[in-house]
Amino acid sequence: MLKKLMNKYEMPKFSISDVKGDNIFVLGIGGGSDVIGAYGFASTIQKLNPKAIINYGLCVSRKENYLGFKKINFSLYQHDNLQKSINNFHTSLELIQKMAEFNTDLPSPFLISRLPKYEKVSNKYHLTDFYLNLQSEFSNALNHINPDLIIAIDMGGDSLTCGIEDENSFDRSGLRILKRIGKPFIYIVFGVGCDGESTTDMIVTALEKEHEAKALFGEFNLNDIVDLTRSMSKSILKDDRTPNIIANAISSYQNSGDRMIVIPRHRKPQIPLSWITKGVAFDGLKLSIE
């Protein structure tokens, strides 16, 4: 993969079996389909660490209440499995409710309720105040869960490159706050480029930057994780959603080998099929983001 990605370096390998902790929280940092990636990764490490406490969850934009979710504190909610069919008129929440119809071996997912991307609230907050509020929201939620390790999951990598937005987008600002909070965390991009927000050049530049920052742990295959999520994602999501783009890429790669494919989202970039079958892991506290 790295020969195509970065040219200059040999891509190290990352092993999920090396992820250790007594209390691990796997967080989809970008909302939406990131929660399926978070669920898949959490399920995988639960099987590898059966005695560990493994929770997973998702970041969502702040609102007054979330029907079907129990309020724990001002920025943390947890899905109520007794209420599975409530229409929230919120894509991320409906997705979680549909996921609850599948038998899972994990606790109900958490929601971190946070400010939306800065562009939407720039008339109310100076940028400094925006990040102070964001840090308060994340810290408050994480203090309750109290993980010794956080795994931050992003499908596609717009949080790595900024994608079609800027440094203060929803995904990128969440990543920045996790680094500022300072708890140990691993940042993982699933299906590099599958969100259609980044060109290959943008991805290469971002990976080289993180390699130079000594943040890059390495790549790993997503096959085993996707085996756990494929039936779920195929049942509740359209083919152009990132979990299904990854699942279809894995099937295509096994059948026909590597080639460039057009991602049917946003920029509609051409991305090597092999990139989409991989996850790339980083040491979150060493990321170049400030």
SERO-4910 file (N, C-alpha, C, O; in steps of 0.05 Angstrom, whole numbers):
BEGIN
 pado doro    nc1    nc2    nc3   cac1   cac2   cac3    cc1    cc2    cc3    oc1    oc2    oc3
  Met    A     17    -24      0      0      0      0     17     25      0     12     44    -15
  Leu    A     38     25     16     54     50     19     69     58     -6     73     82    -11
  Lys    A     77     38    -22     91     45    -47     74     64    -63     84     82    -76
  Lys    A     47     59    -64     29     77    -78     23    102    -62     19    123    -73
  Leu    A     22     99    -36     13    121    -19     34    142    -15     29    166    -19
  Met    A     58    134     -8     77    154      1    104    153    -14    119    172    -13
  Asn    A    109    131    -28    133    129    -45    159    129    -29    178    114    -37
  Lys    A    162    145     -9    187    148      5    193    128     26    216    122     33
  Tyr    A    171    116     38    175    100     62    163     72     58    147     67     40
  Glu    A    171     54     76    158     27     77    136     29     98    142     36    121
  Met    A    112     22     90     90     24    109     92      2    130     92    -22    124
  Pro    A     94      9    156     94    -11    177     67    -24    180     47    -14    170
  Lys    A     67    -47    193     42    -61    198     33    -56    226     49    -55    245
  Phe    A      7    -53    229     -6    -49    255    -22    -74    262    -36    -85    244
  Ser    A    -20    -84    286    -34   -108    294    -56   -101    315    -49    -89    336
  Ile    A    -80   -107    309   -102   -102    328    -97   -116    354   -106   -107    375
  Ser    A    -84   -139    353    -79   -155    378    -61   -140    397    -59   -148    421
  Asp    A    -47   -119    388    -30   -103    406    -46    -82    421    -35    -69    439
  Val    A    -71    -78    414    -88    -59    429    -95    -70    456   -110    -90    457
  Lys    A    -85    -58    477    -90    -68    504   -101    -46    522    -94    -23    519
  Gly    A   -117    -54    541   -128    -36    560   -148    -50    577   -161    -69    569
  Asp    A   -153    -39    601   -173    -51    619   -201    -38    613   -221    -51    618
  Asn    A   -200    -14    603   -225      1    597   -221     17    572   -208     38    572
  Ile    A   -231      7    549   -226     19    523   -252     30    512   -273     17    512
  Phe    A   -250     54    502   -273     67    490   -267     72    460   -248     86    454
  Val    A   -284     61    443   -281     64    414   -301     84    404   -325     79    407
  Leu    A   -292    106    394   -309    129    387   -308    135    358   -287    140    346
  Gly    A   -332    136    345   -334    146    318   -334    176    320   -353    188    330
  Ile    A   -313    189    309   -310    218    314   -326    235    295   -329    259    300
  Gly    A   -336    224    273   -348    240    253   -378    238    250   -390    249    232
  Gly    A   -391    222    267   -420    219    265   -426    199    243   -408    187    230
  Gly    A   -452    194    238   -461    177    217   -450    149    218   -450    136    239
  Ser    A   -440    140    195   -431    112    192   -406    105    208   -399     82    210
  Asp    A   -393    125    219   -370    120    236   -377    101    259   -360     86    269
  Val    A   -402    101    267   -411     84    290   -409     55    282   -404     38    300
  Ile    A   -413     48    257   -411     20    249   -381     11    250   -375    -11    258
  Gly    A   -363     29    241   -335     23    244   -327     20    273   -311      2    280
  Ala    A   -338     38    290   -331     36    319   -342     10    331   -328     -3    347
  Tyr    A   -366      2    323   -377    -23    333   -360    -47    324   -354    -64    340
  Gly    A   -352    -47    298   -336    -69    288   -309    -71    302   -300    -93    309
  Phe    A   -296    -49    307   -270    -49    320   -273    -57    349   -258    -73    360
  Ala    A   -294    -46    363   -299    -53    391   -305    -83    394   -295    -96    412
  Ser    A   -321    -94    376   -327   -123    377   -302   -140    374   -298   -160    387
  Thr    A   -284   -131    355   -259   -146    350   -241   -146    374   -231   -167    382
  Ile    A   -237   -123    387   -219   -122    410   -232   -135    435   -218   -144    453
  Gln    A   -259   -136    436   -272   -150    458   -266   -180    457   -262   -193    477
  Lys    A   -266   -191    433   -260   -219    429   -230   -225    437   -224   -246    447
  Leu    A   -213   -205    432   -185   -209    438   -179   -203    467   -159   -213    478
  Asn    A   -195   -187    480   -191   -179    508   -217   -184    524   -230   -165    532
  Pro    A   -225   -209    528   -252   -215    539   -256   -204    567   -279   -201    576
  Lys    A   -235   -199    582   -237   -189    609   -238   -158    610   -244   -147    631
  Ala    A   -233   -145    588   -232   -116    588   -260   -105    585   -278   -118    575
  Ile    A   -264    -80    595   -289    -65    591   -286    -51    564   -268    -34    561
  Ile    A   -303    -57    545   -302    -45    519   -329    -31    514   -350    -44    514
  Asn    A   -328     -5    510   -351     11    502   -346     24    475   -323     27    467
  Tyr    A   -368     31    462   -365     46    437   -386     67    435   -405     67    450
  Gly    A   -382     86    417   -401    108    415   -396    125    391   -380    118    373
  Leu    A   -409    148    390   -409    166    367   -411    195    376   -424    201    397
  Cys    A   -399    213    361   -403    241    366   -427    251    349   -429    244    326
  Val    A   -444    267    361   -466    279    347   -469    308    355   -460    317    376
  Ser    A   -481    324    337   -485    352    343   -505    356    366   -524    341    368
  Arg    A   -499    376    382   -515    382    406   -544    388    399   -550    403    381
  Lys    A   -562    377    415   -591    384    414   -603    381    441   -589    372    460
  Glu    A   -628    389    444   -641    389    471   -644    361    483   -639    358    507
  Asn    A   -652    342    467   -654    315    477   -652    296    453   -655    304    430
  Tyr    A   -648    271    460   -646    250    439   -665    228    447   -660    212    465
  Leu    A   -688    227    433   -708    207    440   -696    179    436   -683    173    416
  Gly    A   -701    162    456   -690    135    456   -662    133    468   -650    111    468
  Phe    A   -652    155    479   -626    155    492   -628    167    520   -642    187    524
  Lys    A   -616    154    539   -616    163    567   -594    184    571   -572    181    563
  Lys    A   -602    206    584   -583    227    590   -567    219    615   -578    213    636
  Ile    A   -541    220    612   -523    214    634   -513    240    646   -513    244    671
  Asn    A   -505    259    630   -497    286    638   -500    304    614   -511    295    593
  Phe    A   -491    329    616   -498    348    595   -487    342    567   -497    352    547
  Ser    A   -466    325    566   -455    319    540   -453    289    534   -440    281    515
  Leu    A   -466    272    551   -464    244    547   -491    231    550   -506    235    569
  Tyr    A   -498    214    530   -523    199    529   -516    170    523   -495    164    512
  Gln    A   -535    152    529   -531    124    522   -557    113    511   -579    118    521
  His    A   -554     97    490   -578     86    477   -594     68    496   -582     52    511
  Asp    A   -620     71    496   -638     55    512   -649     32    495   -665     37    477
  Asn    A   -639      8    500   -647    -15    484   -677    -21    485   -687    -36    469
  Leu    A   -691    -10    505   -719    -15    507   -735      2    487   -759     -3    483
  Gln    A   -722     21    475   -736     39    456   -721     37    430   -702     52    425
  Lys    A   -729     20    412   -714     14    388   -727     26    363   -714     27    342
  Ser    A   -751     36    365   -766     43    340   -774     72    339   -792     79    324
  Ile    A   -761     89    355   -768    117    355   -754    131    332   -730    128    328
  Asn    A   -770    147    317   -758    162    295   -748    189    306   -763    205    314
  Asn    A   -721    192    305   -709    216    316   -706    238    295   -700    261    303
  Phe    A   -711    233    270   -706    252    248   -677    261    249   -671    284    244
  His    A   -660    242    256   -631    248    258   -617    222    248   -619    201    261
  Thr    A   -604    224    226   -593    200    212   -576    183    231   -579    159    231
  Ser    A   -558    195    246   -540    180    263   -555    165    284   -549    142    290
  Leu    A   -575    177    296   -590    164    317   -608    142    307   -610    121    319
  Glu    A   -620    146    284   -636    125    272   -618    101    265   -627     78    267
  Leu    A   -594    107    256   -575     85    249   -569     68    274   -569     44    272
  Ile    A   -564     81    297   -559     67    321   -583     50    329   -580     27    338
  Gln    A   -607     61    326   -631     46    334   -635     22    316   -644      1    325
  Lys    A   -628     24    290   -630      1    273   -609    -20    279   -614    -44    278
  Met    A   -585    -10    287   -564    -29    296   -572    -45    320   -564    -68    323
  Ala    A   -589    -33    337   -598    -47    361   -615    -72    356   -619    -88    373
  Glu    A   -625    -73    331   -641    -97    324   -624   -122    319   -635   -144    318
  Phe    A   -598   -117    317   -580   -140    314   -569   -148    341   -565   -131    358
  Asn    A   -565   -173    345   -554   -182    371   -525   -175    372   -509   -183    355
  Thr    A   -517   -160    393   -490   -152    396   -481   -160    424   -497   -163    442
  Asp    A   -455   -163    427   -443   -171    453   -431   -148    468   -414   -151    486
  Leu    A   -439   -123    460   -427    -99    472   -448    -84    487   -472    -86    481
  Pro    A   -440    -67    507   -459    -49    520   -472    -30    499   -460    -25    478
  Ser    A   -494    -19    506   -507      1    489   -489     24    482   -474     33    500
  Pro    A   -489     34    458   -470     55    450   -476     82    464   -499     88    471
  Phe    A   -455     97    468   -457    124    479   -459    145    457   -450    140    434
  Leu    A   -470    168    463   -468    192    446   -453    213    461   -459    219    484
  Ile    A   -433    225    448   -421    249    458   -435    272    444   -432    276    420
  Ser    A   -450    288    459   -464    311    448   -446    335    448   -437    344    469
  Arg    A   -441    346    425   -421    367    422   -430    389    403   -450    385    388
  Leu    A   -416    411    403   -422    432    384   -418    422    355   -401    404    351
  Pro    A   -433    432    336   -429    425    308   -403    437    298   -388    449    314
  Lys    A   -397    434    273   -373    446    262   -374    477    266   -395    488    268
  Tyr    A   -351    489    267   -349    517    274   -364    535    255   -376    555    264
  Glu    A   -365    528    230   -379    545    210   -408    550    218   -418    571    212
  Lys    A   -420    531    231   -449    533    238   -453    550    263   -476    559    268
  Val    A   -433    555    279   -436    570    304   -417    594    306   -414    605    327
  Ser    A   -405    601    283   -385    622    284   -397    649    291   -382    667    300
  Asn    A   -423    652    288   -436    677    295   -441    679    325   -447    700    336
  Lys    A   -438    657    340   -442    656    369   -416    653    384   -414    662    407
  Tyr    A   -396    642    372   -371    636    387   -347    646    372   -344    642    348
  His    A   -329    659    387   -302    663    377   -289    635    375   -297    617    390
  Leu    A   -270    632    357   -258    605    353   -246    594    378   -248    570    384
  Thr    A   -233    611    394   -222    602    420   -244    591    438   -240    570    451
  Asp    A   -266    606    440   -288    597    457   -301    571    447   -310    554    462
  Phe    A   -302    569    420   -313    544    408   -297    520    418   -308    500    426
  Tyr    A   -271    522    418   -254    499    426   -255    495    456   -252    472    466
  Leu    A   -258    516    472   -261    513    501   -287    498    507   -287    480    524
  Asn    A   -308    505    494   -334    491    497   -332    462    489   -341    444    502
  Leu    A   -319    458    466   -315    431    455   -299    413    475   -306    390    480
  Gln    A   -278    425    486   -262    410    504   -277    403    530   -274    381    541
  Ser    A   -294    421    539   -311    416    562   -330    393    556   -334    375    573
  Glu    A   -342    393    533   -361    372    526   -348    344    525   -358    325    536
  Phe    A   -325    343    511   -311    317    509   -301    308    536   -303    285    543
  Ser    A   -289    326    551   -277    319    577   -299    309    596   -295    289    610
  Asn    A   -322    322    596   -344    314    613   -353    286    607   -357    270    625
  Ala    A   -356    280    581   -365    254    573   -344    232    579   -350    211    590
  Leu    A   -319    238    573   -298    218    577   -292    214    606   -284    192    614
  Asn    A   -296    234    623   -292    230    652   -311    210    663   -305    195    682
  His    A   -335    209    652   -355    189    662   -348    161    653   -348    142    668
  Ile    A   -341    158    627   -333    132    617   -307    123    628   -303     99    633
  Asn    A   -289    142    632   -263    137    645   -246    116    632   -236     97    645
  Pro    A   -242    118    606   -225     97    592   -195    102    598   -187    124    602
  Asp    A   -180     80    597   -151     83    598   -140     85    570   -116     91    566
  Leu    A   -156     79    550   -148     81    522   -173     88    505   -194     76    508
  Ile    A   -170    108    487   -191    115    469   -182    107    441   -159    111    433
  Ile    A   -200     96    425   -196     90    397   -214    108    381   -239    106    383
  Ala    A   -203    127    366   -219    145    350   -221    135    321   -201    132    308
  Ile    A   -245    130    312   -250    118    286   -262    138    267   -281    152    273
  Asp    A   -250    140    243   -261    156    221   -262    140    195   -242    128    187
  Met    A   -285    139    183   -288    124    158   -279    142    135   -292    163    129
  Gly    A   -257    136    122   -249    150     98   -226    169    101   -208    169     84
  Gly    A   -225    184    123   -202    201    128   -205    230    124   -184    244    122
  Asp    A   -229    241    123   -232    270    121   -221    284    146   -213    307    144
  Ser    A   -221    270    169   -209    282    193   -178    284    190   -166    299    204
  Leu    A   -167    267    173   -138    268    168   -130    290    148   -110    303    152
  Thr    A   -146    293    127   -138    312    106   -154    338    106   -147    357     92
  Cys    A   -175    340    122   -196    361    122   -217    356    101   -238    368    102
  Gly    A   -211    339     82   -231    332     62   -241    356     46   -225    371     36
  Ile    A   -267    359     44   -279    381     29   -284    405     47   -296    425     38
  Glu    A   -276    403     73   -281    425     91   -254    438    101   -234    437     87
  Asp    A   -255    450    125   -231    464    134   -222    452    161   -232    431    169
  Glu    A   -203    465    173   -191    455    198   -210    454    221   -205    440    241
  Asn    A   -233    467    219   -252    468    241   -278    453    235   -299    459    246
  Ser    A   -276    434    217   -298    417    210   -306    399    234   -291    398    254
  Phe    A   -328    385    233   -337    368    255   -316    347    261   -308    344    284
  Asp    A   -307    332    241   -288    310    246   -261    321    255   -250    311    275
  Arg    A   -251    341    241   -224    351    247   -223    364    275   -204    360    290
  Ser    A   -244    378    282   -244    391    309   -246    370    331   -234    374    352
  Gly    A   -261    349    326   -262    327    346   -235    314    350   -227    308    373
  Leu    A   -221    310    328   -194    298    330   -175    317    345   -159    308    362
  Arg    A   -177    342    340   -160    362    353   -165    362    383   -146    364    399
  Ile    A   -190    361    391   -197    361    420   -187    336    434   -177    338    457
  Leu    A   -189    313    421   -178    289    434   -148    292    440   -139    283    460
  Lys    A   -134    304    421   -105    308    426   -101    327    449    -84    323    466
  Arg    A   -116    349    449   -113    369    470   -120    358    498   -107    366    518
  Ile    A   -139    341    499   -147    329    525   -124    313    537   -119    313    561
  Gly    A   -109    299    520    -85    286    528    -87    258    538    -67    246    547
  Lys    A   -111    246    537   -113    217    545   -101    200    522   -104    208    499
  Pro    A    -88    178    529    -77    161    507    -99    153    487   -121    144    495
  Phe    A    -93    157    462   -113    148    442    -99    140    416    -78    150    408
  Ile    A   -112    121    403   -104    112    376   -124    122    356   -148    118    360
  Tyr    A   -115    136    336   -132    146    315   -130    128    291   -108    121    282
  Ile    A   -153    119    281   -154    100    259   -172    109    237   -195    116    241
  Val    A   -161    109    213   -177    114    189   -184     88    176   -166     72    170
  Phe    A   -210     83    173   -220     59    159   -224     65    130   -234     86    123
  Gly    A   -215     47    112   -221     49     84   -211     75     72   -226     93     64
  Val    A   -185     78     72   -172    104     64   -183    114     38   -181    101     17
  Gly    A   -196    138     39   -207    150     15   -236    143      8   -247    153    -11
  Cys    A   -248    125     24   -275    115     17   -297    135     20   -319    131     10
  Asp    A   -292    158     34   -313    178     38   -315    197     14   -333    213     13
  Gly    A   -296    195     -5   -297    212    -28   -290    241    -24   -294    257    -42
  Glu    A   -280    247      0   -274    275      6   -245    284     -1   -239    307     -1
  Ser    A   -228    264     -6   -200    270    -10   -189    257    -35   -197    235    -43
  Thr    A   -171    271    -49   -157    260    -72   -134    243    -62   -126    244    -39
  Thr    A   -123    227    -80    -99    211    -72    -76    229    -64    -62    222    -45
  Asp    A    -72    252    -77    -51    270    -70    -55    281    -42    -35    283    -26
  Met    A    -79    288    -35    -85    298     -8    -78    276     13    -67    282     34
  Ile    A    -86    252      7    -81    230     26    -51    225     29    -41    221     52
  Val    A    -37    224      7     -8    220      8      6    241     24     23    235     41
  Thr    A     -1    266     19     11    289     34      6    286     64     24    291     80
  Ala    A    -19    280     71    -26    277    100    -11    254    113     -2    257    135
  Leu    A     -9    231     99      5    209    111     35    214    114     47    207    134
  Glu    A     47    228     95     75    235     97     79    254    121     99    251    135
  Lys    A     61    272    124     63    291    147     62    276    173     78    283    191
  Glu    A     44    257    176     42    242    201     66    223    205     74    218    228
  His    A     76    213    183    101    196    185    124    213    196    139    204    214
  Glu    A    126    237    186    148    255    195    144    263    224    163    269    238
  Ala    A    119    264    233    113    271    261    116    247    280    112    248    304
  Lys    A    123    224    267    126    198    282    100    189    295    100    176    315
  Ala    A     78    196    282     52    188    292     41    163    278     23    150    289
  Leu    A     53    155    256     42    133    240     50    106    252     73     99    254
  Phe    A     29     91    261     34     63    271     36     44    248     54     27    247
  Gly    A     17     45    229     17     27    206    -10     19    196    -30     29    206
  Glu    A    -10      1    177    -35     -8    164    -43    -36    173    -26    -51    183
  Phe    A    -68    -42    169    -78    -69    175   -102    -75    157   -115    -56    147
  Asn    A   -108   -100    153   -130   -108    136   -156   -105    152   -157   -111    176
  Leu    A   -177    -97    138   -203    -94    150   -221   -118    147   -244   -118    157
  Asn    A   -212   -139    135   -229   -163    129   -244   -173    153   -268   -177    152
  Asp    A   -229   -178    175   -242   -190    198   -263   -172    211   -284   -181    220
  Ile    A   -257   -146    211   -276   -127    222   -301   -126    205   -324   -126    215
  Val    A   -297   -124    179   -320   -123    160   -337   -148    161   -361   -147    157
  Asp    A   -324   -171    167   -340   -196    170   -360   -193    192   -382   -205    191
  Leu    A   -354   -177    213   -372   -173    235   -394   -153    229   -415   -153    242
  Thr    A   -389   -135    210   -408   -113    206   -423   -115    179   -442   -100    175
  Arg    A   -414   -132    161   -425   -133    134   -455   -136    133   -469   -121    120
  Ser    A   -465   -156    148   -494   -161    147   -510   -138    158   -531   -131    148
  Met    A   -499   -125    179   -512   -102    191   -512    -78    171   -533    -67    166
  Ser    A   -489    -72    160   -488    -48    142   -504    -53    116   -516    -34    106
  Lys    A   -503    -77    106   -518    -83     81   -548    -81     86   -563    -74     68
  Ser    A   -557    -87    110   -586    -87    116   -597    -59    121   -620    -54    114
  Ile    A   -580    -41    131   -591    -15    139   -580      9    125   -589     31    129
  Leu    A   -560      5    107   -548     27     93   -548     23     63   -547      0     54
  Lys    A   -548     45     48   -546     43     19   -517     37     11   -498     39     27
  Asp    A   -513     28    -14   -487     20    -23   -467     43    -24   -442     38    -24
  Asp    A   -476     68    -25   -457     90    -27   -449    101      1   -435    121      3
  Arg    A   -457     87     22   -447     94     49   -421     80     54   -416     58     44
  Thr    A   -404     93     70   -376     83     72   -373     54     81   -355     41     71
  Pro    A   -388     44    101   -384     16    108   -389     -3     85   -375    -24     83
  Asn    A   -408      3     68   -413    -15     45   -393    -11     23   -388    -29      8
  Ile    A   -383     14     19   -362     18      0   -337      1      8   -325    -11     -9
  Ile    A   -331      0     34   -309    -17     43   -315    -46     39   -298    -61     29
  Ala    A   -339    -55     47   -346    -83     44   -345    -92     15   -335   -113      8
  Asn    A   -355    -75     -3   -355    -82    -32   -326    -82    -43   -320    -98    -60
  Ala    A   -310    -64    -33   -282    -63    -42   -267    -88    -34   -251    -99    -50
  Ile    A   -272    -98    -10   -259   -123     -1   -267   -146    -18   -251   -162    -26
  Ser    A   -293   -148    -25   -303   -169    -42   -291   -167    -70   -282   -187    -82
  Ser    A   -289   -143    -81   -278   -139   -108   -249   -144   -108   -239   -156   -128
  Tyr    A   -234   -136    -88   -205   -140    -87   -199   -170    -86   -180   -179    -99
  Gln    A   -214   -185    -71   -210   -214    -69   -215   -228    -95   -203   -248   -102
  Asn    A   -234   -217   -111   -242   -230   -136   -226   -221   -160   -222   -236   -178
  Ser    A   -217   -196   -160   -205   -185   -185   -179   -170   -181   -168   -159   -200
  Gly    A   -169   -168   -156   -144   -154   -152   -147   -124   -151   -169   -113   -152
  Asp    A   -124   -110   -150   -124    -81   -146   -129    -66   -172   -121    -74   -194
  Arg    A   -143    -43   -169   -148    -25   -191   -158      1   -180   -164      3   -156
  Met    A   -159     22   -196   -171     47   -187   -201     46   -190   -212     36   -210
  Ile    A   -215     56   -170   -244     58   -172   -253     87   -166   -239    101   -152
  Val    A   -276     94   -177   -287    121   -171   -305    118   -147   -324    102   -147
  Ile    A   -300    135   -127   -317    136   -103   -342    152   -109   -339    176   -117
  Pro    A   -366    142   -106   -391    156   -114   -400    176    -93   -424    178    -87
  Arg    A   -382    193    -83   -389    212    -62   -371    237    -66   -349    235    -75
  His    A   -383    260    -59   -368    286    -57   -351    292    -82   -362    298   -103
  Arg    A   -324    290    -79   -307    297   -102   -307    276   -124   -298    281   -146
  Lys    A   -318    252   -118   -317    229   -136   -288    223   -145   -283    220   -169
  Pro    A   -270    221   -126   -242    216   -134   -237    187   -143   -253    169   -136
  Gln    A   -216    183   -158   -206    156   -163   -187    147   -141   -168    162   -135
  Ile    A   -193    125   -129   -177    115   -106   -169     86   -111   -186     70   -121
  Pro    A   -145     78   -105   -137     49   -109   -155     32    -91   -160     37    -68
  Leu    A   -165     10   -103   -183     -8    -89   -169    -18    -63   -183    -21    -42
  Ser    A   -143    -23    -64   -129    -35    -41   -130    -16    -17   -130    -25      6
  Trp    A   -130     11    -22   -130     30      0   -156     26     17   -156     28     41
  Ile    A   -178     21      2   -204     20     16   -207     -5     32   -224     -6     50
  Thr    A   -190    -25     28   -192    -50     43   -175    -49     68   -174    -68     84
  Lys    A   -162    -26     73   -143    -23     96   -153     -3    117   -169     15    111
  Gly    A   -143     -7    141   -144     13    161   -116     23    166    -97      8    163
  Val    A   -113     48    174    -87     60    180    -89     72    208   -107     88    214
  Ala    A    -70     64    225    -71     72    254    -48     92    260    -27     90    248
  Phe    A    -54    110    278    -36    131    286    -35    133    317    -55    127    330
  Asp    A    -13    142    327    -11    150    355    -24    178    358    -12    197    349
  Gly    A    -47    179    370    -63    204    370    -48    227    383    -51    250    374
  Leu    A    -32    222    404    -19    243    418      5    254    403     16    275    410
  Lys    A     14    240    382     36    250    365     27    262    339     43    270    323
  Leu    A      1    263    334     -9    274    309      1    303    306      5    317    325
  Ser    A      4    311    281     14    338    275     -7    360    281      0    383    284
  Ile    A    -32    352    283    -54    371    288    -49    385    315    -41    373    335
  Glu    A    -54    412    316    -50    427    341    -76    437    351    -77    451    371
***
